[in-house]
Amino acid sequence: MIMTKKNNLYFSNDVLLFPLLFLLTIVIVFWIESRFNINLNYLGIYPRKIEGLIGIICSPFIHGDVKHLFNNAIPLLVLTSALFYFYRRIRWKVLIYGLLLTGLFTWIIGRSSIHIGASGVIYMLTAFLMFRGILSKHYQLTALSFSVIFLYGGFIWYIFPTDPKISWEGHLSGFIVGIIFALIFNKQTLPVKKYIWEKEDYNPDNDPFMKNFDKDGNFIETISETEVIEPQIESTSIKYIFKKSITKEKKDL
């Protein structure tokens, strides 16, 4: 029973609980900055500087303004919840290692500026869910991939330097990490359901349904002796009732 649950899709509280806690932490950090007029941008990623390594862990929790926070909040919640539901066995590896590697790649290739925000993690999750589902050839995961493409496929344009205010390096780093993870975690995470004719030990000669077809695929109507229904003739009986006439007896009286 435990293995069945582990290997199949089912909803549990942690599917939403942990993504909400992740998002709540980001909101609390932003609230502290606004409430006490604190600027934590110095904890962001500063590429190729030793003091900028702290940003690999801290930068996803720091945002510049309300718009920046709002743009990241909804995709982060949706994608993290999808990860926790569909990839239950590897979700923590993808999320934690993905966060760290995305920050590290940004630290290596980024411009000499402070990089903050959870967008790198969002791009990592987007790429992973897109490519892993397609590569898995599992219909549920493939459907998830197309859903992510439909919702967030437009994100791909921001892995290029279109706006100097946007950390496209963080986006590109996350996208690359997501593709790498989609290739590394290549084991089937969900059981593939096989029909009886897809199994290796399937013998069409023993299939009752296949016995209704000849070798050319033509349908053969076969009726076994037990299925022959003999016509039944129903007998009809007619009953006659005779009553004595008492008219003559009354006249004699």
C-alpha positions in Angstrom: 0.0 0.0 0.0 2.9 2.4 0.8 4.6 1.6 -2.4 1.4 2.1 -4.4 0.9 5.5 -2.9 4.5 6.4 -3.4 4.5 5.6 -7.1 1.1 7.0 -8.0 -0.5 10.4 -8.1 -2.5 11.4 -5.0 -3.2 14.7 -3.3 -1.8 15.3 0.2 -1.5 18.5 2.3 2.2 18.9 1.6 1.5 19.4 -2.1 0.3 22.9 -1.2 1.8 23.3 2.3 5.5 23.5 1.4 5.0 25.7 -1.7 2.9 28.1 0.4 5.5 28.1 3.1 8.2 28.9 0.5 6.1 31.8 -0.9 5.1 33.0 2.6 8.8 33.2 3.6 9.4 35.4 0.5 6.5 37.6 1.5 7.6 37.9 5.1 11.1 39.0 4.0 9.6 41.6 1.7 7.3 42.8 4.5 10.3 43.2 7.0 12.2 45.2 4.4 9.2 47.5 3.9 8.1 47.7 7.5 11.5 48.5 9.0 12.9 50.3 6.0 15.7 47.7 5.5 17.4 47.0 2.2 18.6 43.4 1.9 19.8 43.7 -1.7 23.4 43.3 -0.5 22.5 39.7 0.2 21.9 39.1 -3.5 24.2 37.4 -5.9 27.2 39.5 -6.9 29.0 37.5 -9.6 32.6 36.4 -9.1 32.9 38.0 -5.7 33.4 35.9 -2.6 30.9 38.0 -0.6 28.4 37.5 -3.4 28.2 33.7 -2.8 25.8 34.3 0.0 23.3 35.3 -2.6 23.1 31.8 -4.0 20.9 31.0 -1.0 19.5 34.3 -0.1 18.7 35.9 -3.4 15.5 33.9 -4.2 13.9 35.4 -1.0 14.7 39.1 -1.9 12.7 41.2 -4.2 13.0 44.8 -5.3 9.4 46.0 -5.2 5.8 44.9 -5.1 5.6 44.4 -8.8 8.7 42.2 -8.8 7.2 40.1 -5.9 3.8 39.7 -7.6 5.2 38.7 -10.9 7.1 35.9 -9.3 4.6 34.8 -6.6 1.9 33.1 -8.8 4.2 31.2 -11.1 6.3 30.1 -8.2 3.3 28.7 -6.3 1.8 27.0 -9.4 5.1 25.4 -10.6 6.2 24.3 -7.2 2.9 22.7 -6.5 3.0 20.9 -9.8 6.5 19.7 -8.9 5.4 18.4 -5.5 2.3 16.6 -6.9 3.7 15.0 -10.1 7.3 14.4 -9.0 6.8 13.4 -5.4 9.9 11.1 -5.3 12.4 13.7 -6.5 10.8 17.0 -5.6 13.2 18.0 -2.9 16.2 17.2 -5.0 14.9 19.3 -7.9 13.9 22.2 -5.7 17.0 22.5 -3.4 19.7 21.5 -5.9 18.0 23.5 -8.6 18.0 26.6 -6.4 21.7 26.2 -5.5 22.9 25.4 -9.0 20.9 28.2 -10.6 22.5 30.7 -8.1 25.9 29.3 -8.8 25.6 29.5 -12.6 24.3 33.1 -12.2 27.3 33.9 -10.0 29.6 32.6 -12.7 28.0 34.1 -15.8 26.2 37.2 -14.4 27.0 40.8 -15.0 28.8 42.8 -12.3 25.6 43.7 -10.5 23.4 42.5 -7.7 21.0 39.8 -8.8 17.9 39.2 -6.7 14.5 37.4 -7.0 13.1 34.0 -7.4 12.8 34.2 -11.2 15.8 31.9 -11.7 14.0 29.1 -9.7 10.9 29.7 -11.7 12.8 29.3 -15.0 14.4 26.1 -13.6 11.0 24.6 -12.7 9.5 25.7 -16.0 12.3 24.0 -18.0 12.2 20.9 -15.9 8.5 20.4 -16.1 8.4 21.1 -19.8 11.2 18.8 -20.9 10.9 16.0 -18.3 7.2 15.4 -19.2 7.9 15.2 -22.9 10.9 12.9 -22.5 9.0 10.7 -20.1 6.4 9.7 -22.8 3.9 9.4 -19.9 0.6 10.9 -20.9 -0.1 12.6 -17.6 3.4 14.2 -17.4 3.2 15.1 -21.1 -0.1 16.8 -20.5 1.6 18.7 -17.7 4.4 19.8 -20.0 1.9 21.2 -22.6 0.1 23.0 -19.8 3.3 24.6 -18.6 4.2 25.6 -22.2 0.7 27.1 -22.6 0.9 29.1 -19.3 4.6 30.1 -19.2 6.0 29.4 -22.6 6.4 33.1 -23.2 9.1 33.2 -20.4 11.6 31.9 -22.9 12.1 35.3 -24.4 13.5 36.6 -21.2 16.5 34.3 -21.2 18.0 36.8 -23.7 19.2 40.3 -22.8 16.0 42.2 -23.7 16.0 44.5 -20.7 19.0 45.8 -18.8 17.0 45.9 -15.6 16.1 42.2 -15.8 18.6 39.5 -14.8 18.5 37.5 -17.9 21.6 35.6 -16.7 19.5 34.3 -13.8 16.8 33.2 -16.1 19.2 31.5 -18.5 20.9 29.8 -15.6 17.7 28.4 -14.3 16.5 27.3 -17.7 19.8 25.4 -18.3 19.6 23.8 -14.9 16.0 22.7 -15.5 17.0 21.0 -18.8 20.0 19.3 -17.2 17.7 18.0 -14.4 15.2 16.7 -17.0 18.0 14.6 -18.5 19.5 13.5 -15.2 16.3 12.4 -13.5 15.3 10.2 -16.4 13.8 7.3 -14.5 10.1 6.9 -14.8 8.5 8.5 -11.7 5.0 7.3 -12.4 4.0 3.7 -13.3 3.1 3.2 -16.9 -0.2 1.4 -17.3 -0.1 -1.4 -19.9 -3.0 -3.0 -21.6 -3.2 -6.8 -21.6 -2.1 -6.9 -25.3 1.0 -4.8 -24.5 2.4 -7.3 -22.0 5.3 -9.6 -23.0 3.4 -12.8 -22.1 0.4 -11.9 -24.1 -0.9 -14.7 -26.4 -3.6 -13.7 -28.8 -4.7 -17.3 -29.2 -5.9 -17.3 -25.6 -7.7 -14.0 -25.9 -11.5 -14.6 -26.1 -12.0 -11.4 -28.0 -9.3 -12.2 -30.7 -11.0 -15.6 -31.3 -13.8 -13.7 -33.0 -11.5 -12.7 -35.9 -9.7 -14.8 -38.6 -6.1 -14.5 -39.6 -7.1 -11.7 -42.1 -8.8 -9.7 -39.4 -12.4 -10.5 -40.5 -15.0 -10.8 -37.9 -16.3 -14.4 -37.3 -19.6 -14.8 -35.6 -19.2 -17.9 -33.4 -22.0 -19.3 -31.3 -21.2 -22.0 -28.9 -23.6 -24.9 -28.2 -24.4 -23.5 -24.8 -25.4 -20.2 -26.4 -28.0 -21.8 -28.8 -31.5 -20.9 -27.8 -34.1 -23.3 -28.9 -37.5 -21.8 -29.7 -40.1 -22.6 -27.0 -43.7 -23.3 -28.0 -46.2 -22.0 -25.5 -49.3 -24.1 -25.1 -52.7 -22.4 -24.7 -55.5 -24.0 -22.7 -59.1 -23.1 -22.9 -61.5 -23.6 -20.1 -65.2 -24.0 -20.5 -67.7 -23.4 -17.7 -71.2 -24.9 -18.0 -74.0 -23.4 -15.9 -77.4 -25.2 -15.4 -80.4 -23.4 -16.6 -82.9 -22.9 -13.8 -85.5 -21.1 -15.9 -87.6 -24.2 -16.5 -87.6 -25.2 -12.9 -88.9 -21.7 -11.9 -91.8 -22.1 -14.4 -92.8 -25.5 -13.0 -93.1 -23.9 -9.6 
